[in-house]
Amino acid sequence: RLIGVLAKRFSKGESAVKATIKFLAALLFYPLTYLVLAILVGLRFGWMAGVVTALVLPFIAYVALIVFEDIDDVIGDLRAMVRPRDALLARRHAIREEILAVEREAFGVRRP
């Protein structure tokens, strides 16, 4: 959340700059976090445990990312199953009409 706040503050509304700041911050802070955790584990349980922690943490973080993305997909699927189908069809129709309106405005194209 801290990265999001800082990115918003320094990007001044530019979404591309905001994404770049978040990427660079992640590039710096994730390895730094792994290093700090490995040092703490090493101090508490010995240097070998610290080395193992430093080697294993990135893989554990990757697995956690995959699991949370899968959970997000399942939640989306469940919402689609629970939500009434008519509401989804109406939303799809509204989106289609909006796209066609943009097409008509940009190219002067008429479609049925």
RAWOFEN-V41296 format. One record per run of one state. SS is the DSSP state (hx for helix, st for strand, lp for the rest). FROM is the first residue (numbers start at 1). TO is the last residue. If there is no record, write none. Layout:
<<SS/FROM/TO> <SS/FROM/TO>>
//
This chain:
<<lp/1/1> <hx/2/11> <lp/12/14> <hx/15/45> <lp/46/46> <hx/47/82> <lp/83/84> <hx/85/107> <lp/108/112>>
//
